Amino acid sequence: MTAVDLRPGVSVTPDSRVARSVLPRVIAGVPLLLLLLLVPAHSADWAGYASFASVFVMVGLSMNVLTGYTGQISLGHQAFVGLGALTAANVIHTNTTAADPFMFGVGFVLAAVASGGAAVLLGAVALRIRGLYLALVTLIFGSVLADAIFTLPSLNGQDAGVSAYRPTALAGNYAYYLFTLALVGVCYYVDVCVRRSKVGRGLVALRDNELVASAFGVNVLGYKLLGFTVSGAMAGLAGAAFAFRSELFSDKDFTSVPGFNLALTFVVIAVVGGLANRGGVIAAAIFFALVNPLLEGLAAHTGWSDFYGGHKFYISNAIGATLLLQTVIMNPGGLGQVIRPFTRWFAGHKFSLHDPDGDGGVGAMEGSSVRA
């Protein structure tokens, strides 16, 4: 095999170079894998929290496609998540306490299809607008969709909710967490494929400048619709996972104040994590999913349970607003910029606090059309 000279007196074969780049990933991945598998196995409650975090990660990745890559802001994403939950619950609805595995899978597929279809409708309406006007359109679309469909008595169990039982094999919280972790892997794979493909390059070109992208032959309308569709389908998949986690669909989770709060949280996840930064978005999604359970546990141990229980809505919103302001003013690259040295090391590079590729997070923020 031909050796490759890297510097005088040193030659390294291609196989050894590959081994050197892969080994750090394996070494760094072992503790992470153990953390993901062993900590949720500690108790059923921890497994339940972990599956909730998985749902938020899926939604965060869907926002990453739409807001991070395409540069389209959505304040109605809770409607796609809720539509996925509604579809899956009604497909699987049964009088028994265990779902048929085949219909369970069909529920997830139809949830993704239904939410993807709704996203196409939203994208078709919002093709010619962007920025603040797009945010208002998505806000109205999400509210109208939730109030018009989720509250139908025939679909929400006469206002009592629709049962969404899991198959027997996934009845335990830990087993279901492993299933949601596999779904996260699917969404992560889709995100990676989108970003590395011609489609991803076209979406980023749209985000930076639609006129320039069009001049280079990018189909602006088609790529926008595709961005909305992929993002909506991923959100629908997350919605189905959300419904089966609690084994109940309730319209009250996605309408009125709770629904609007969810929509804002999803946008904050995309911005605080770092626009177009996959690792940062995942970290932010996990944080916002677990912040309430962690604060509840802290309050229980310090005797502040009553105070926190009466003010947790305001406390969580204050945390989100503070992190959002801190990101926009002081740290435009978001969490992705903070953890970038570790993600580069995980990818096989030498660990360094200096980013040789420059501050991609800031560029993503400044180049995006997501502006006030």
N, C-alpha and C positions, 0 to 999 in steps of 0.2 A: 504494500500500500504506500502511496506517495506521501511523504512527510511535508508539512507546511511550516516554513520558517516564519516565526513570529518576531524574533530579534536575533542578533548575531550569537551563534553558539547554541541556540535553543530551537528544537524542532518538535512539533506536536502533531500527531496524526489526527485526522478528522474524527475518528472514533473517540479519542481521548478528549478532544474539545467538547464533543457532545456529552460525554460522561461528566466533565467538569461543570457544564451548565445545568445538567439535570440533577446532580447530586444535591446541591443546596436546596432545590425545590422539594426533594424527597425528605431531607432532614428537617426543613422548616414545616413541611406539611404534616408530619407525624404528630407534633403537639397540638396543632390545630384540629386534626381529625379526632384525636383523643378528647379534646375539649368539646367538640360537637357531639360526640357519641356518649361520653361518660357522664358529663354534668347533667343533661336532661334525664339520664337513667336514675338519678339520685332519688327522685320522688315523682309521683303522678302530677303534682302541681308544677314542678319545674318542667316536666315534659309538655304540659299544657301551655306554659309561658313560651317555651321554645317553639312550639308549633305556631303560636300567634306571631312570634318574631319571623318565622318562615313566611307567613302570609304577607307581612309588611315588606319583607325583602322582595317578594315577587312583585308587589305593587311598586316598590321603589325602582326595580329594573324596568318595569313598564313605563314609568315616568322618565327613566333615563333615556329610553328610546325616543319618546315624544318630545320632552323638554330639553334633554341633554344633547341629543344628536340632531333632531329636526328643528329645535328652537321654538316649538309651539307650546305655549303655556296652557294648562288645562285646570280649571277650577271646578270641573264636574266629573272628576275621575271616580268619585265615590259611586256615581250612577253605574259605571261599567262594572265595578266590584259588586255592587248590589244586584245588578242584573244577572251576573254570573251566579251569585248565591241563590237568587230567586229561581233561576232556570234549573240549577242542579237539585234544589230541594223539591221542586214540583215534579221533576223527572223521577226521582228516587222515592217519592212519598209513598209510604206503605204503612199498614196497620201493625206490622210486626216490628220487633225491636232490632232487627238485623237486616241490612240491605242485601240485595242480590249483587254479587261482585260485578257481573256484566253490566247491569244497569248503573252501578256506581261509576264505572268507567265511562259509560254513555253520558252520564250527567256531567262529567268534567268536559267531555268533548263538546257537548251542546252548549255548555256555559261559555266556553271560549268562542264558539261560533256566534252565539247570540250577542255577546259583548263586542266582538269584532264587527258584526253587522251594524250595531248601534254606533260604533266609532266611525264606520264608513259614512253613515248618515250625518254625523256631526262634522266630519271632515268635508263632506260635500257642501254643507252649509257655510263652513268657515274657510273655504279655499282662497277667497280673495281678500281676507282680512288677517291682521296679525297684531301682536302687542296687546295693548289695553283692550281694544275692541274684541279681540279673540278671547281674552280672559272673561269678558262680560258675556259673550255668546256661550262659552262653555259653562259658565256659572248658571245661566238661565236654562240651558239644555239639561244640565244635571238635575236641577231642582224640578223642572217640569217632568222629566222622565221619571224621577223618583215618586213625585206626588201623584202622577197620573197612572202609573203601572203598579208600583209596589204596594199601594194602598187598596187595590182592587180586592174585595172580600173573597172572590173566587180564587185568587192567587196567593193571598197571605193568610189563609186558614181562618177566614171570618174574623180578622184582626187578632187572632190568637197565636199566629205563627204557624209555620209549616215544619213538620218534623223532617230531619235529614239524617237518618241513622246510618251508621257506617257498617260495612261487612264485619262479620265475626272476627276475621283475622286482624282487623284494624280497630277493634273495640277499645283496646288499651291506649292510654295517652301516649306512651312511649312508642308503640308500634305506629300510631298515626303520625307522630313527629317524624319518624324515619321516612314515612311516605311523603310528608310535606317537604322534607329535605331533598328527596328525589325530584319533586316538582320544582324546587329552587334550582336544582341542577339543570333541568330542562329549560327554564327561563334564562338561566345564565348562559347556556349554550346558544340559545336564540340570540341573546344580546351580543355575544362574541361573534357569531356568524354575520349578524347584521352589520356590525361595526367594521369587520374585516373584508366585507364584500363590496362589490361595485355599488350596491344599494346604500351601504353605509357611507361610502364616500359621497354619493349623491345627496344623502340627507344632510351631511355636514356642510356640503357646499350650499345647500338651501339655507341652512342656519346662518352662514357667514354673509351671503349676499345672493338673493334670489335672481337679480338681474344678471349678475356674472355667471351664476350657475346655468341659467337659461341660455346665455350666449355660448356656453360650452356644450350645449346639447342635452342638459339635464331636463327631464320632463317634470316641471315644477308641480303641476296638478297631480300627476300620477304618483310622484314620490311622497307628496304630502298625504294623499289618501293611504298610501302604503304604510307610512309612519303611524297614522291614526289607527289603522287596522291592526298592525302588529301590537301596538301598545294596548289597544282595547281588548284583544284576545288574551294577552298576558294578564290583564286586570281581571277578566272574567274567570280565568283559571284560579287566580288568587281568591276571588269571591266564592267559588265552589269550595275551595279549601277552608275558607272562613266559615261557611255554613256547616260543613261536616265536622269542623272542630267543636262547635257548640251543639251540634246535632239539631239545630233549629234555625230557620230563617225568620227574622222579624223585620218588618218594614221600618220599625222605630230606630234601627241601627243606621239607616241610610237616609232618613228624611229629617226635615226641620233642623234644629241646632246640632244634633249628633252628626248628621250627614255633612253639614257645612264644615264642622270641625274636622271631620275626616278629610274632606277635600283640601282644606288648608294644610293639614298635617302632611299630606302626600306632596304638596308643592314645597313645603319647608324641607322635607327629606331630600328632594332633588337638589335644592339650592345649598343647604347646609352640607350635604354630602359632597357637593362639587359637581357642577354641570358637566356632563359627559364623562364623569369619573366613576367607573363601575365599582371599584373598591370602596370609595368614599360613600357612595349611595348605599351600599350594603351595610356599612358601619353605621350610618345615620338611621337607616331603617331599623336595625337591631336596637339602637339606643332608644328611639321613640316608641318602639313596641314594649320595651322592658322598663322604661322610666317609671311608669305608674306602679307596677308590682314591686319594684325595688324601693320606691319611696313609701309604699304602704308597709313593707316589711320593716323599713327603718323607723317609721312612725309607731308601729306596734311595739318595737323594742325600746323606744324612748318615751312612751306614754303620750304621744301626740296623735293617736289614732282618730279621736273625735274631731280634732281640728283639721287634720288632713282630709278626713272623709267629707267634711263640709266644704272644703275649699280646693279639692284636688283638680277640679276643672280649671280654676283660675291659675293654680300653681303650674300645671302642665302647659297651659297656654303661655304663661309668663316665661317659662323655660324655653319654649319654642321661639317666642319673639326675641328673647335675648340672644339666642344662638343665631337667629337669622340676621339680626343687626350686626353682631360680631363678625359674621361671615362677610356680609356686604361691605362693611367699613374697614375691617382689619385683616380679613383672611379670605379674599375672593376665591381662592382655590378650594375652600371648604375642607372637610375632613380628608378628602382625597389628597390634598396638598400636604397635610400633616402626616399621614401614614405612608406617603409615597416612598420614603427611604426603605420602609419595611416591605412594601409591595415589590420594589425593584430587587431587593435582596431575595425575596421569595421567588422571583422570576429568574434567579441565577446570577444576578450582578453582584459586584462587591458592595458591601454595606457602606453607605456614605450619606451624611446629612446634606451634602451638596447635590443638587439635581443637575446632572450634566446635560439633560435634554431641555432645560429651561422650565419655567413655571407654566405647565400646560393648563393647570386649573384656571389661572387668571386669564389666559387667552381664551379659554372656553367661555368664561363669564363675559368678557368684553366683546367677543365675537358673536355672542348669541343675540337673538332678537327678543329675548325675554327681558324686557326693560319696562320701567314704569312709564 
